[in-house]
Amino acid sequence: MNKNLVLALVLGVLILIAVVQAVQLFGLKSKVSSGGLTSSVKTGAASPDGGAGGVSAPKSLDNLPSMVGGC
């Protein structure tokens, strides 16, 4: 096949994908702005130290040094 024809086909496919994604993004944006989407993620109150509420680090991480040696 001709090299220019192959490049034109690849470019056409990429442009088509970009157009489809732009249409999907526009639809998603309009749903979000109209309040048509709901979140299924349960949000909890943040803990005072800034971490996520209800999530704690394993006990094995309590006694780690604050700095590690380098070169």
C-alpha positions as CSV (number, residue, x, y, z in Angstrom):
1,M,0.0,0.0,0.0
2,N,1.0,3.6,-0.5
3,K,2.6,5.1,2.6
4,N,0.5,8.3,2.2
5,L,-2.7,6.3,2.1
6,V,-1.8,4.4,5.3
7,L,-1.0,7.7,7.1
8,A,-4.2,9.2,5.8
9,L,-6.3,6.3,7.1
10,V,-4.6,6.4,10.5
11,L,-5.1,10.1,10.8
12,G,-8.8,9.7,9.8
13,V,-9.3,7.0,12.5
14,L,-7.6,9.2,15.1
15,I,-9.8,12.2,14.2
16,L,-12.9,10.0,14.3
17,I,-11.9,8.8,17.8
18,A,-11.4,12.4,18.9
19,V,-14.8,13.5,17.7
20,V,-16.5,10.6,19.4
21,Q,-14.7,11.4,22.7
22,A,-15.6,15.1,22.4
23,V,-19.3,14.2,22.0
24,Q,-19.2,11.8,25.0
25,L,-17.5,14.5,27.1
26,F,-20.1,17.1,26.1
27,G,-22.9,14.7,27.1
28,L,-21.2,14.0,30.4
29,K,-20.6,17.7,31.1
30,S,-24.3,18.4,30.5
31,K,-25.4,15.6,32.8
32,V,-23.1,16.9,35.5
33,S,-24.3,20.5,35.2
34,S,-27.9,19.5,35.3
35,G,-27.5,17.2,38.3
36,G,-28.4,14.1,36.4
37,L,-25.5,12.1,37.8
38,T,-25.3,10.7,41.3
39,S,-22.2,9.4,43.0
40,S,-22.1,5.9,44.4
41,V,-19.1,6.6,46.6
42,K,-19.9,6.9,50.3
43,T,-18.2,10.0,51.7
44,G,-17.2,10.0,55.3
45,A,-16.0,12.8,57.6
46,A,-12.3,13.5,57.3
47,S,-10.2,12.7,60.3
48,P,-8.5,15.6,62.1
49,D,-5.1,14.7,60.8
50,G,-6.2,15.2,57.2
51,G,-6.6,11.6,56.3
52,A,-9.7,9.7,55.2
53,G,-12.1,9.0,58.0
54,G,-12.2,5.4,59.2
55,V,-9.0,4.4,57.4
56,S,-5.9,3.8,59.5
57,A,-2.3,2.8,58.7
58,P,-1.1,-0.7,59.6
59,K,0.7,-0.9,63.0
60,S,3.9,-2.0,61.2
61,L,4.2,1.5,59.9
62,D,4.3,3.1,63.4
63,N,8.0,2.6,64.1
64,L,9.6,3.6,60.8
65,P,12.4,6.2,60.8
66,S,11.4,9.7,59.7
67,M,14.4,9.9,57.3
68,V,16.3,7.2,55.4
69,G,19.9,7.3,54.4
70,G,20.9,8.0,50.8
71,C,24.0,8.4,48.8
